[in-house]
Amino acid sequence: MLHVMQNKEDQILQEIRKEAKEGMNIPSAIEKLSTQGVSITHSIRIIRIVYGLSLAEAKKLVENHPVWKEMTGSTRPYHEELMNHLHELSNEERQKISSYKSIHKVYAHKHG
């Protein structure tokens, strides 16, 4: 299953790369990725690769595109709350956190 998903992503990457060489702009590429069911994370990755952007640039463009705006807007308060909580942790607690999943565990443990 993972192999099939990787092949699909590679195929879409090649399509977007080809269309970008033919003049497709970034907003059109983001829309196409969305209509093909590509996740926001994979869309950011593909936009970075195809257009040679930094992670920050690609993330900003994808997250602010109208096809993703509603979703990113609805999750923003949760993300901000997690980040605020992370900043409240001691240095020792922060060092123990090795992944985003761990942040959720620490938060759930502290807030029941």
N, CA, C and O of each residue as an XYZ file, in Angstrom:
448
protein
N       0.827     -1.201      0.000
C       0.000      0.000      0.000
C       0.870      1.264      0.000
O       0.621      2.196     -0.765
N       1.896      1.285      0.868
C       2.783      2.443      0.933
C       3.491      2.637     -0.395
O       3.674      3.768     -0.845
N       3.895      1.522     -1.033
C       4.567      1.592     -2.330
C       3.646      2.211     -3.382
O       4.096      3.005     -4.207
N       2.370      1.855     -3.357
C       1.395      2.405     -4.305
C       1.221      3.898     -4.075
O       1.158      4.671     -5.031
N       1.142      4.314     -2.797
C       0.993      5.732     -2.482
C       2.212      6.515     -2.944
O       2.076      7.614     -3.483
N       3.420      5.951     -2.735
C       4.640      6.624     -3.145
C       4.673      6.766     -4.665
O       5.082      7.806     -5.181
N       4.249      5.737     -5.376
C       4.213      5.807     -6.843
C       3.254      6.888     -7.315
O       3.555      7.619     -8.259
N       2.089      6.995     -6.656
C       1.117      8.028     -7.027
C       1.710      9.412     -6.791
O       1.593     10.298     -7.637
N       2.353      9.594     -5.627
C       2.958     10.890     -5.329
C       4.055     11.226     -6.343
O       4.149     12.363     -6.805
N       4.878     10.242     -6.686
C       5.934     10.457     -7.681
C       5.338     10.822     -9.038
O       5.859     11.690     -9.739
N       4.257     10.162     -9.399
C       3.588     10.450    -10.675
C       3.042     11.877    -10.687
O       3.196     12.598    -11.673
N       2.407     12.279     -9.596
C       1.865     13.634     -9.505
C       3.000     14.657     -9.517
O       2.887     15.704    -10.154
N       4.090     14.357     -8.817
C       5.257     15.237     -8.816
C       5.761     15.447    -10.242
O       6.055     16.574    -10.639
N       5.861     14.375    -11.001
C       6.333     14.477    -12.388
C       5.367     15.297    -13.253
O       5.792     16.088    -14.095
N       4.067     15.095    -13.032
C       3.050     15.875    -13.767
C       3.199     17.365    -13.484
O       3.231     18.181    -14.405
N       3.290     17.710    -12.212
C       3.394     19.114    -11.817
C       4.700     19.705    -12.341
O       4.723     20.837    -12.824
N       5.776     18.944    -12.245
C       7.072     19.407    -12.753
C       6.975     19.718    -14.252
O       7.458     20.753    -14.712
N       6.352     18.822    -14.999
C       6.207     19.016    -16.449
C       5.361     20.257    -16.744
O       5.723     21.076    -17.589
N       4.243     20.388    -16.048
C       3.352     21.524    -16.284
C       3.985     22.841    -15.839
O       3.729     23.884    -16.439
N       4.803     22.800    -14.801
C       5.506     24.013    -14.360
C       6.491     24.460    -15.439
O       6.628     25.655    -15.699
N       7.170     23.511    -16.059
C       8.102     23.845    -17.148
C       7.357     24.450    -18.338
O       7.916     25.233    -19.106
N       6.078     24.069    -18.474
C       5.251     24.607    -19.559
C       4.581     25.920    -19.167
O       3.823     26.492    -19.949
N       4.863     26.399    -17.947
C       4.373     27.706    -17.538
C       3.305     27.742    -16.459
O       2.816     28.822    -16.128
N       2.922     26.585    -15.894
C       1.911     26.603    -14.838
C       2.460     27.334    -13.622
O       3.563     27.043    -13.157
N       1.676     28.293    -13.105
C       2.123     29.053    -11.940
C       1.836     28.288    -10.643
O       1.136     27.276    -10.647
N       2.378     28.781     -9.560
C       2.267     28.100     -8.272
C       0.817     27.978     -7.795
O       0.415     26.890     -7.384
N       0.009     29.059     -7.833
C      -1.375     28.890     -7.386
C      -2.140     27.818     -8.171
O      -2.935     27.078     -7.592
N      -1.907     27.733     -9.465
C      -2.571     26.705    -10.271
C      -2.089     25.311     -9.885
O      -2.872     24.362     -9.857
N      -0.803     25.194     -9.588
C      -0.250     23.902     -9.164
C      -0.863     23.466     -7.835
O      -1.207     22.297     -7.661
N      -0.997     24.398     -6.906
C      -1.589     24.077     -5.600
C      -3.028     23.617     -5.780
O      -3.456     22.643     -5.160
N      -3.760     24.305     -6.614
C      -5.155     23.917     -6.862
C      -5.230     22.525     -7.483
O      -6.069     21.712     -7.097
N      -4.353     22.254     -8.443
C      -4.350     20.939     -9.084
C      -4.022     19.845     -8.073
O      -4.654     18.788     -8.073
N      -3.053     20.091     -7.225
C      -2.699     19.107     -6.205
C      -3.888     18.815     -5.296
O      -4.148     17.662     -4.955
N      -4.597     19.852     -4.910
C      -5.760     19.686     -4.048
C      -6.850     18.874     -4.744
O      -7.437     17.974     -4.143
N      -7.117     19.187     -5.996
C      -8.179     18.462     -6.717
C      -7.810     17.003     -6.966
O      -8.689     16.166     -7.171
N      -6.512     16.698     -6.949
C      -6.072     15.309     -7.115
C      -5.990     14.566     -5.784
O      -5.562     13.413     -5.733
N      -6.402     15.231     -4.715
C      -6.449     14.576     -3.408
C      -5.121     14.512     -2.676
O      -4.962     13.716     -1.750
N      -4.171     15.336     -3.077
C      -2.868     15.364     -2.416
C      -3.018     16.126     -1.100
O      -3.633     17.192     -1.064
N      -2.461     15.586     -0.034
C      -2.552     16.230      1.281
C      -1.795     17.556      1.287
O      -0.973     17.825      0.411
N      -2.091     18.367      2.285
C      -1.411     19.655      2.404
C       0.092     19.460      2.608
O       0.899     20.215      2.064
N       0.464     18.452      3.386
C       1.882     18.182      3.636
C       2.611     17.804      2.355
O       3.695     18.314      2.073
N       2.010     16.911      1.588
C       2.635     16.500      0.327
C       2.591     17.629     -0.703
O       3.489     17.742     -1.538
N       1.566     18.452     -0.647
C       1.502     19.609     -1.553
C       2.659     20.558     -1.279
O       3.299     21.049     -2.210
N       2.927     20.814     -0.013
C       4.054     21.681      0.357
C       5.356     21.083     -0.166
O       6.190     21.790     -0.731
N       5.523     19.784      0.026
C       6.737     19.110     -0.436
C       6.896     19.239     -1.949
O       7.976     19.573     -2.436
N       5.830     18.978     -2.684
C       5.900     19.037     -4.147
C       6.174     20.462     -4.623
O       6.987     20.665     -5.525
N       5.508     21.443     -4.032
C       5.732     22.842     -4.420
C       7.183     23.235     -4.143
O       7.798     23.931     -4.951
N       7.729     22.800     -3.020
C       9.148     23.072     -2.701
C      10.065     22.512     -3.775
O      10.955     23.202     -4.272
N       9.838     21.261     -4.124
C      10.708     20.579     -5.087
C      10.598     21.217     -6.467
O      11.606     21.559     -7.085
N       9.370     21.375     -6.940
C       9.160     21.834     -8.314
C       9.594     23.276     -8.517
O      10.210     23.603     -9.532
N       9.279     24.138     -7.565
C       9.538     25.569     -7.740
C      10.790     26.051     -7.012
O      11.111     27.238     -7.063
N      11.498     25.152     -6.337
C      12.752     25.509     -5.686
C      12.597     26.492     -4.541
O      13.435     27.373     -4.353
N      11.530     26.342     -3.782
C      11.256     27.263     -2.676
C      11.759     26.706     -1.354
O      11.998     25.506     -1.220
N      11.914     27.585     -0.391
C      12.232     27.138      0.961
C      10.975     26.528      1.571
O       9.869     26.718      1.065
N      11.158     25.801      2.654
C      10.011     25.213      3.348
C       9.043     26.304      3.794
O       7.831     26.166      3.631
N       9.574     27.381      4.352
C       8.723     28.477      4.842
C       7.918     29.102      3.708
O       6.729     29.377      3.870
N       8.559     29.329      2.559
C       7.857     29.927      1.416
C       6.757     29.005      0.904
O       5.625     29.438      0.685
N       7.095     27.733      0.714
C       6.114     26.776      0.196
C       4.951     26.608      1.172
O       3.793     26.563      0.756
N       5.251     26.516      2.453
C       4.210     26.351      3.471
C       3.266     27.548      3.473
O       2.048     27.381      3.523
N       3.819     28.737      3.419
C       3.001     29.947      3.417
C       2.083     29.994      2.189
O       0.898     30.307      2.307
N       2.631     29.686      1.026
C       1.833     29.723     -0.207
C       0.719     28.685     -0.196
O      -0.419     28.983     -0.558
N       1.048     27.470      0.218
C       0.040     26.401      0.223
C      -1.026     26.673      1.279
O      -2.219     26.597      0.984
N      -0.614     26.986      2.497
C      -1.574     27.217      3.578
C      -2.501     28.392      3.302
O      -3.651     28.387      3.742
N      -2.020     29.397      2.581
C      -2.831     30.582      2.321
C      -3.613     30.520      1.015
O      -4.354     31.448      0.691
N      -3.454     29.444      0.273
C      -4.221     29.291     -0.968
C      -5.680     29.023     -0.603
O      -5.946     28.321      0.372
N      -6.628     29.567     -1.364
C      -8.050     29.376     -1.047
C      -8.492     27.920     -0.873
O      -9.405     27.659     -0.090
N      -7.882     26.971     -1.571
C      -8.309     25.572     -1.426
C      -7.956     24.993     -0.062
O      -8.566     24.010      0.360
N      -6.985     25.578      0.639
C      -6.579     25.095      1.953
C      -6.919     26.064      3.077
O      -6.844     25.693      4.248
N      -7.285     27.283      2.750
C      -7.480     28.342      3.746
C      -8.481     27.944      4.844
O      -8.226     28.167      6.027
N      -9.607     27.361      4.452
C     -10.620     27.008      5.445
C     -10.083     25.975      6.436
O     -10.291     26.097      7.643
N      -9.400     24.973      5.926
C      -8.858     23.926      6.784
C      -7.773     24.474      7.699
O      -7.782     24.196      8.899
N      -6.844     25.242      7.158
C      -5.762     25.758      7.995
C      -6.290     26.780      8.995
O      -5.774     26.883     10.108
N      -7.300     27.526      8.612
C      -7.888     28.491      9.529
C      -8.571     27.824     10.703
O      -8.514     28.327     11.825
N      -9.224     26.684     10.454
C      -9.938     25.998     11.528
C      -9.000     25.284     12.492
O      -9.367     25.061     13.646
N      -7.804     24.922     12.051
C      -6.855     24.245     12.940
C      -5.870     25.202     13.591
O      -5.156     24.822     14.519
N      -5.826     26.429     13.117
C      -4.850     27.393     13.643
C      -4.962     27.594     15.156
O      -3.927     27.603     15.822
N      -6.162     27.758     15.742
C      -6.225     27.960     17.199
C      -5.617     26.785     17.980
O      -4.935     26.998     18.983
N      -5.859     25.558     17.528
C      -5.287     24.381     18.187
C      -3.765     24.406     18.077
O      -3.060     24.149     19.054
N      -3.270     24.712     16.896
C      -1.830     24.782     16.672
C      -1.204     25.853     17.568
O      -0.167     25.615     18.187
N      -1.824     27.016     17.638
C      -1.296     28.101     18.471
C      -1.294     27.715     19.953
O      -0.351     28.031     20.680
N      -2.351     27.032     20.396
C      -2.411     26.592     21.786
C      -1.289     25.597     22.083
O      -0.647     25.680     23.130
N      -1.052     24.657     21.168
C       0.047     23.713     21.350
C       1.398     24.420     21.420
O       2.236     24.107     22.265
N       1.593     25.378     20.517
C       2.871     26.095     20.497
C       3.050     26.928     21.767
O       4.152     26.992     22.313
N       1.986     27.561     22.239
C       2.070     28.320     23.491
C       2.428     27.402     24.651
O       3.247     27.748     25.503
N       1.804     26.231     24.673
C       2.096     25.266     25.731
C       3.552     24.811     25.648
O       4.222     24.677     26.671
N       4.030     24.577     24.452
C       5.420     24.158     24.277
C       6.370     25.199     24.843
O       7.365     24.846     25.478
N       6.082     26.463     24.626
C       6.939     27.536     25.137
C       6.901     27.637     26.660
O       7.825     28.174     27.271
N       5.832     27.122     27.275
C       5.709     27.144     28.733
C       6.490     26.012     29.394
O       6.730     26.052     30.601
N       6.883     25.020     28.632
C       7.594     23.880     29.205
C       9.011     24.275     29.621
O       9.607     25.198     29.064
N       9.522     23.568     30.592
C      10.907     23.797     30.994
C      11.831     23.251     29.905
O      11.408     22.476     29.047
N      13.087     23.663     29.952
C      14.069     23.160     28.985
C      14.177     21.641     29.059
O      14.305     20.973     28.032
N      14.126     21.100     30.265
C      14.221     19.648     30.441
C      13.029     18.948     29.772
O      13.201     17.935     29.094
N      11.829     19.490     29.963
C      10.646     18.893     29.340
C      10.725     18.982     27.816
O      10.353     18.041     27.115
N      11.210     20.110     27.312
C      11.335     20.288     25.862
C      12.301     19.280     25.250
O      12.066     18.770     24.154
N      13.373     19.000     25.954
C      14.359     18.051     25.435
C      13.801     16.640     25.357
O      14.246     15.842     24.533
N      12.839     16.328     26.200
C      12.226     14.998     26.193
C      11.290     14.810     25.002
O      10.996     13.685     24.601
N      10.835     15.910     24.453
C       9.880     15.833     23.345
C      10.641     15.629     22.044
O      11.447     16.467     21.640
N      10.373     14.508     21.400
C      11.120     14.213     20.179
C      10.252     14.243     18.933
O      10.762     14.119     17.819
N       8.952     14.407     19.105
C       8.084     14.445     17.934
C       6.810     15.190     18.266
O       6.497     15.439     19.431
N       6.077     15.543     17.215
C       4.803     16.222     17.386
C       3.849     15.368     18.210
O       3.081     15.894     19.015
N       3.895     14.064     18.015
C       3.049     13.142     18.764
C       3.352     13.243     20.254
O       2.438     13.188     21.076
N       4.620     13.389     20.608
C       5.006     13.516     22.006
C       4.441     14.783     22.628
O       4.078     14.787     23.804
N       4.362     15.856     21.853
C       3.790     17.106     22.352
C       2.355     16.856     22.797
O       1.942     17.311     23.864
N       1.594     16.131     21.975
C       0.207     15.829     22.316
C       0.130     15.013     23.615
O      -0.743     15.263     24.446
N       1.032     14.044     23.795
C       1.031     13.223     24.997
C       1.316     14.059     26.233
O       0.631     13.919     27.247
N       2.325     14.932     26.161
C       2.674     15.788     27.294
C       1.502     16.704     27.630
O       1.149     16.870     28.797
N       0.902     17.298     26.599
C      -0.231     18.200     26.816
C      -1.392     17.450     27.481
O      -1.979     17.940     28.445
N      -1.718     16.266     26.965
C      -2.832     15.496     27.501
C      -2.555     15.091     28.954
O      -3.464     15.108     29.784
N      -1.328     14.735     29.258
C      -0.972     14.337     30.608
C      -1.105     15.513     31.580
O      -1.611     15.343     32.689
N      -0.663     16.679     31.178
C      -0.716     17.853     32.060
C      -2.124     18.409     32.212
O      -2.446     19.000     33.243
N      -2.980     18.226     31.184
C      -4.303     18.839     31.199
C      -5.424     17.814     31.296
O      -6.589     18.128     31.053
N      -5.065     16.596     31.650
C      -6.033     15.543     31.880
C      -6.886     15.266     30.740
O      -7.749     14.392     30.813
